[in-house]
Amino acid sequence: MSCDETEEALVERAKEDPAAFGLLYQRYVKQIYNYVYYRTGNHHDAEDLTARTFYYALSNIGRYQSQGVPFSAWLYRIAHNQVANWHRDRSRRKMIALDELLSISQRKITPESLIEAKEERNDLLKAIRRLPPDRQQLLILKFTAGLSNTEIGQVMGRSEGAIKSLYHRTLLVLREELINRDEVGETG
Amino acid sequence: MNSRTHEEWEPLLVVAEKVRASLLPVEPSPAFVQDLHRNLLAMASGKRLRTPLSARHGLLIGAAALGSALSVVGIIAYVVRSRASAEAKTSVHG
């Protein structure tokens, strides 16, 4: 592969060449894994859905056509659909798996301020998971994947302006959540 | 950015920073990444191997169709020639 091979060329090659698909996999596996992890809240399902995402991509890459939308956006859409199916299938099973993020660290002896910061993070993660799926998706794509509003719009099929507006509304909701949390903390 | 917009956004930027700090990237297990990579390559190679097979099948089917068509043309030519020959004999004897 030449170093300056465009992604579009690499994707075209991946339709016939397994090694080229392997390069795309290596390029995006961590991003997709992070996205799925923060949508499901546990590593076990993150692995399962990441694998499903790439199996689906491999099976359907022959039908992929760029049309101005980057390959990563196509992958994120597949991952998003996998997560949506996962939530639908398990709607009766309530998993607060993000608790595991703190369960280990809280066992350690740490300064109170550090514990408070971790509690705030835990509460914020829970608040994020209570948001509608599109808002969760936006935050994860923005902060974990580091995508721009334009790129997020390509993934979510919305305009850049719509993404900005949704982002603003989402931050307002989270701010309210944090304020309420602080008020409960003070009165309690 | 005017001051009112700035006042509106400043507390939200604090929230945004907290969200950023909460959604820290996580690392998938290296074993998982390697296993999936290997499985995908195996699956992709399987797909690639099927393509020449399908092409070979296509060639066989095409050759068979061509053979059949040539046979039909041959039979028609034989019938036409036989009839012409019979007609010629009839006209000679008649």
HADDOCK unambig.tbl for C-alpha pairs under 7 A between the chains (distance, minus, plus):
assign (segid A and resid 16 and name CA) (segid B and resid 48 and name CA) 6.60 0.50 0.50
assign (segid A and resid 18 and name CA) (segid B and resid 41 and name CA) 5.68 0.50 0.50
assign (segid A and resid 18 and name CA) (segid B and resid 44 and name CA) 5.13 0.50 0.50
assign (segid A and resid 18 and name CA) (segid B and resid 45 and name CA) 5.97 0.50 0.50
assign (segid A and resid 22 and name CA) (segid B and resid 37 and name CA) 6.67 0.50 0.50
assign (segid A and resid 22 and name CA) (segid B and resid 41 and name CA) 6.56 0.50 0.50
assign (segid A and resid 30 and name CA) (segid B and resid 27 and name CA) 6.91 0.50 0.50
assign (segid A and resid 30 and name CA) (segid B and resid 28 and name CA) 6.74 0.50 0.50
assign (segid A and resid 33 and name CA) (segid B and resid 28 and name CA) 6.75 0.50 0.50
assign (segid A and resid 34 and name CA) (segid B and resid 25 and name CA) 6.27 0.50 0.50
assign (segid A and resid 34 and name CA) (segid B and resid 26 and name CA) 6.06 0.50 0.50
assign (segid A and resid 51 and name CA) (segid B and resid 36 and name CA) 6.63 0.50 0.50
assign (segid A and resid 55 and name CA) (segid B and resid 40 and name CA) 6.90 0.50 0.50
assign (segid A and resid 121 and name CA) (segid B and resid 22 and name CA) 5.55 0.50 0.50
assign (segid A and resid 125 and name CA) (segid B and resid 22 and name CA) 6.66 0.50 0.50
assign (segid A and resid 143 and name CA) (segid B and resid 20 and name CA) 5.38 0.50 0.50
assign (segid A and resid 143 and name CA) (segid B and resid 23 and name CA) 6.49 0.50 0.50
assign (segid A and resid 144 and name CA) (segid B and resid 23 and name CA) 5.94 0.50 0.50
assign (segid A and resid 144 and name CA) (segid B and resid 24 and name CA) 6.32 0.50 0.50
assign (segid A and resid 144 and name CA) (segid B and resid 25 and name CA) 5.58 0.50 0.50
assign (segid A and resid 171 and name CA) (segid B and resid 12 and name CA) 5.99 0.50 0.50
assign (segid A and resid 171 and name CA) (segid B and resid 15 and name CA) 6.59 0.50 0.50
assign (segid A and resid 171 and name CA) (segid B and resid 16 and name CA) 6.81 0.50 0.50
assign (segid A and resid 172 and name CA) (segid B and resid 12 and name CA) 6.83 0.50 0.50
assign (segid A and resid 175 and name CA) (segid B and resid 12 and name CA) 6.96 0.50 0.50
assign (segid A and resid 175 and name CA) (segid B and resid 15 and name CA) 6.15 0.50 0.50
